[in-house]
């Protein structure tokens, strides 16, 4: 720990991580690998065991993380989970936290982010950065995530060196809620790309060409993209473990897109169609299935 320094040359701040799921676990592990002093909490305590063996400090309650650290990261399932961890019994709001910061990597409604941030600031003076991520579990493992942030510029610079231990890029998009809005734009692109790539891949298979070679054939052309190169081979070969993301998560985000689009009079016909396809996929494959199993919808239709 002696070699870890802050951006001003002083000693690094102690950090905490709440929520050790598919994204949170590898992100917290990267903080540890970078030499940071990390306190961790998870609703299911067993998930923290490996991190504790690697040097993380355990916490039995969210407020204990806030007591131990000055920058608290978290990645939770949805807004209800964020509300519970922040304002529930023994939540962050029950700690004395003037000057401390929460960096929320969860993907929630921009209005929820703004409301939670304002309420927490009033309750105990803690600051808030909404910082949803893109890059999936692979990006979390490899530290290549893109993080889009909303909040005070000085706060974002304060947390930048810690975030960049877990991500390749941190972009300040504006005031609180701007990070969440940017993530929705990301999900419009990714959700629609999954649906379109599933359609193109099914056409290739049904027409009798080798769909596995689509990424090679289209590389460098206008259709080339990271989703093409990553998603199509997994669709064709039926690789869904570990999942890149759950169907329920993508559907939640696309439904939020539609809600924000309604409030801002923004037409989102493609995102609306993608949401309905993921709703069908949820019914057919299950909420916790890999989002790329949207490809299997057409298989069930065509045999």
C-alpha positions as a printed Julia matrix, in Angstrom:
303×3 Matrix{Float64}:
   0.0     0.0     0.0
   2.9     2.38    0.58
   3.37    2.87   -3.16
  -0.2     3.94   -3.9
  -0.56    7.71   -4.3
  -3.38   10.1    -5.05
  -3.41   12.53   -7.98
  -1.87   15.27   -5.83
   1.04   13.08   -4.77
  -0.47   12.38   -1.36
  -1.57    9.05   -0.02
  -4.45    7.41   -1.82
  -7.9     7.45   -0.28
  -9.46    4.34    1.17
 -12.2     2.94   -1.02
 -15.2     0.67   -0.59
 -17.23   -1.51   -2.94
 -20.87   -2.49   -2.46
 -22.37   -5.23   -4.63
 -20.14   -8.08   -5.8
 -22.14   -9.49   -8.67
 -21.11  -10.19  -12.27
 -19.62   -6.71  -12.65
 -18.83   -5.7    -9.09
 -16.66   -8.68   -8.2
 -14.08   -8.27  -11.0
 -14.1    -4.48  -10.59
 -13.38   -4.74   -6.87
 -10.68   -7.29   -7.6
  -8.99   -4.84   -9.95
  -8.96   -2.2    -7.21
  -7.22   -4.69   -4.95
  -4.75   -5.64   -7.67
  -3.88   -1.96   -8.1
  -2.87   -1.87   -4.42
  -5.81    0.08   -3.03
  -7.18   -0.27    0.49
 -10.62   -1.78   -0.23
 -13.53   -2.59    2.1
 -16.26   -4.75    0.56
 -19.88   -5.62    1.29
 -22.35   -7.87   -0.47
 -25.85   -8.94    0.52
 -24.7   -12.57    0.19
 -21.54  -12.49    2.3
 -20.07  -15.61    0.7
 -19.36  -13.74   -2.54
 -16.83  -11.58   -0.71
 -14.73  -14.5     0.57
 -12.29  -14.65   -2.35
 -11.72  -10.89   -2.22
 -11.15  -11.01    1.53
  -8.58  -13.75    1.02
  -6.89  -11.41   -1.49
  -6.69   -8.59    1.06
 -10.06   -6.82    1.05
 -11.54   -5.83    4.39
 -15.0    -7.24    5.14
 -17.99   -5.13    6.18
 -21.21   -6.5     7.63
 -23.34   -3.46    6.71
 -23.29   -0.77    3.98
 -22.75    1.93    6.61
 -19.59    0.12    7.74
 -18.17    0.61    4.24
 -18.97    4.31    4.46
 -17.3     4.52    7.86
 -14.15    2.82    6.52
 -13.77    4.53    3.14
 -13.96    8.03    1.7
 -14.9     6.88   -1.83
 -17.61    4.23   -2.03
 -18.23    2.41   -5.3
 -21.29    0.29   -5.91
 -22.89   -1.74   -8.66
 -26.39   -3.0    -7.94
 -29.26   -4.54   -9.88
 -31.73   -1.67  -10.08
 -33.0     1.52   -8.46
 -34.83   -0.39   -5.72
 -31.59   -2.08   -4.68
 -29.76    1.26   -4.71
 -32.48    2.85   -2.56
 -32.25    0.01   -0.05
 -28.46    0.11    0.25
 -28.44    3.89    0.6
 -31.52    4.59    2.73
 -32.43    1.23    4.25
 -31.56   -0.02    7.7
 -27.78    0.42    8.24
 -27.54    2.06    4.81
 -25.06    4.68    3.68
 -27.37    7.47    4.79
 -27.07    6.37    8.43
 -23.29    7.03    8.49
 -21.55   10.31    9.16
 -20.17   11.02    5.71
 -19.58   14.74    5.13
 -17.11   15.06    2.25
 -17.35   11.43    1.19
 -18.41   10.31   -2.28
 -20.56    7.55   -3.72
 -19.79    6.43   -7.28
 -22.75    4.4    -8.52
 -21.98    2.09  -11.43
 -25.57    0.76  -11.45
 -27.81    1.47  -14.44
 -30.94    3.24  -13.16
 -33.39    5.89  -14.34
 -31.78    9.37  -14.55
 -34.61   10.77  -12.41
 -33.89    8.17   -9.73
 -30.19    9.08   -9.75
 -30.99   12.76   -9.28
 -33.5    12.09   -6.52
 -31.21    9.73   -4.58
 -28.26   12.11   -4.91
 -30.25   15.1    -3.61
 -31.76   13.17   -0.73
 -28.42   11.72    0.38
 -26.73   15.12    0.22
 -29.43   16.56    2.45
 -29.29   13.6     4.85
 -25.57   13.38    5.58
 -23.63   15.55    3.14
 -22.34   12.71    0.98
 -21.69   13.47   -2.68
 -22.91   11.39   -5.62
 -21.61   10.48   -9.06
 -23.78    8.41  -11.38
 -21.29    6.4   -13.43
 -22.86    3.51  -15.36
 -20.52    1.37  -17.41
 -20.36   -0.33  -20.78
 -18.21   -3.3   -21.73
 -19.85   -6.22  -19.97
 -18.24   -8.81  -17.76
 -15.28   -9.17  -20.12
 -14.58   -5.45  -19.83
 -14.86   -5.67  -16.05
 -12.37   -8.55  -15.97
  -9.9    -6.87  -18.31
 -10.27   -3.31  -17.05
 -11.44   -2.04  -20.44
 -14.82   -0.63  -19.4
 -16.13    2.71  -20.64
 -17.57    4.77  -17.79
 -19.95    7.68  -18.45
 -20.37    9.99  -15.47
 -22.71   12.66  -14.19
 -21.86   14.92  -11.27
 -19.57   17.7   -10.11
 -16.4    18.06  -12.21
 -14.11   18.28   -9.17
 -15.65   15.13   -7.68
 -15.09   13.26  -10.92
 -11.43   14.26  -11.05
 -11.07   13.13   -7.45
 -12.26    9.61   -8.27
 -10.66    9.36  -11.73
  -7.47    7.48  -10.71
  -9.52    4.87   -8.85
 -12.05    4.43  -11.65
  -9.22    4.01  -14.16
  -7.96    1.04  -12.14
 -11.2    -0.63  -13.28
 -11.86    0.99  -16.66
 -10.14    2.26  -19.78
 -12.15    5.47  -20.05
 -14.05    7.86  -17.77
 -15.99   10.63  -19.49
 -17.74   13.45  -17.62
 -21.06   13.95  -19.43
 -22.62   16.69  -17.29
 -24.59   17.18  -14.1
 -26.07   14.39  -11.97
 -28.15   12.06  -14.14
 -26.14   12.73  -17.31
 -24.2     9.5   -16.9
 -27.42    7.5   -16.73
 -28.81    9.27  -19.81
 -25.62    8.48  -21.72
 -25.92    4.83  -20.7
 -29.43    4.78  -22.13
 -28.03    6.0   -25.45
 -25.5     3.18  -25.22
 -28.26    0.66  -24.59
 -30.27    1.85  -27.58
 -27.25    1.03  -29.73
 -26.33   -2.25  -28.02
 -29.88   -3.56  -27.62
 -30.77   -2.83  -31.24
 -27.43   -4.28  -32.38
 -28.15   -7.55  -30.58
 -31.53   -7.81  -32.28
 -30.18   -6.91  -35.72
 -27.19   -9.25  -35.44
 -29.49  -12.08  -34.36
 -31.57  -11.41  -37.49
 -28.56  -11.32  -39.82
 -27.07  -14.45  -38.27
 -30.34  -16.37  -38.62
 -30.6   -15.3   -42.26
 -27.08  -16.62  -42.88
 -27.82  -19.97  -41.22
 -31.16  -20.45  -42.96
 -29.67  -19.5   -46.33
 -26.99  -22.15  -45.94
 -23.82  -20.07  -45.54
 -21.31  -20.39  -42.7
 -22.52  -17.8   -40.2
 -19.37  -18.25  -38.11
 -17.44  -16.52  -40.91
 -19.58  -13.37  -40.93
 -17.23  -11.46  -38.59
 -14.26  -12.35  -40.84
 -16.13  -11.54  -44.05
 -17.41   -8.17  -42.84
 -14.28   -7.05  -40.95
 -13.19   -3.58  -42.07
 -16.43   -2.85  -43.89
 -19.26   -0.56  -42.83
 -20.99   -3.42  -40.97
 -17.94   -4.17  -38.83
 -18.16   -3.44  -35.11
 -17.2    -4.8   -31.71
 -20.72   -6.29  -31.31
 -20.4    -8.06  -34.68
 -17.04   -9.56  -33.74
 -18.09  -10.52  -30.21
 -21.78  -11.41  -30.42
 -22.12  -13.39  -33.66
 -19.66  -16.19  -32.79
 -21.35  -16.61  -29.41
 -24.79  -16.75  -31.05
 -23.77  -19.28  -33.68
 -21.88  -21.53  -31.27
 -24.42  -21.23  -28.47
 -21.9   -19.78  -25.99
 -23.95  -18.26  -23.19
 -21.9   -18.98  -20.07
 -20.81  -16.83  -18.51
 -23.51  -14.5   -19.85
 -22.41  -11.16  -21.27
 -25.52   -9.7   -19.66
 -28.96  -10.86  -18.61
 -32.1   -10.48  -20.71
 -33.87   -8.81  -17.76
 -31.15   -6.17  -17.48
 -31.3    -5.22  -21.14
 -35.1    -5.11  -21.03
 -35.01   -2.9   -17.92
 -32.72   -0.45  -19.67
 -34.72   -0.38  -22.9
 -37.93    0.2   -20.97
 -36.19    3.13  -19.26
 -35.19    4.45  -22.69
 -38.83    4.41  -23.74
 -39.87    6.22  -20.55
 -37.26    8.97  -20.98
 -38.11    9.21  -24.69
 -41.75    9.78  -23.77
 -40.79   12.57  -21.35
 -38.51   14.25  -23.9
 -40.71   13.74  -26.98
 -37.99   11.65  -28.6
 -39.0     9.03  -31.2
 -37.36    5.68  -30.48
 -39.06    3.17  -32.83
 -36.03    0.88  -33.09
 -35.47    0.76  -29.33
 -39.19    0.12  -28.83
 -39.08   -2.87  -31.19
 -35.92   -4.19  -29.52
 -37.64   -3.94  -26.14
 -40.53   -6.06  -27.38
 -38.14   -8.67  -28.77
 -36.33   -8.86  -25.43
 -39.71   -9.14  -23.71
 -40.43  -12.17  -25.88
 -36.96  -13.53  -25.12
 -37.58  -13.12  -21.4
 -40.79  -15.12  -21.68
 -39.16  -17.8   -23.83
 -35.68  -18.09  -22.28
 -36.06  -16.61  -18.77
 -35.05  -13.36  -17.12
 -31.56  -14.56  -16.16
 -30.67  -15.97  -19.58
 -27.84  -14.39  -21.56
 -29.15  -11.45  -23.6
 -27.64  -13.03  -26.73
 -30.21  -15.81  -26.46
 -32.46  -13.39  -28.34
 -30.96  -15.25  -31.32
 -32.83  -18.38  -30.24
 -36.22  -16.73  -30.75
 -35.92  -17.14  -34.51
 -34.66  -20.71  -34.09
 -37.85  -21.6   -32.23
 -39.88  -20.01  -35.0
 -38.03  -21.59  -37.92
 -36.85  -24.86  -36.39
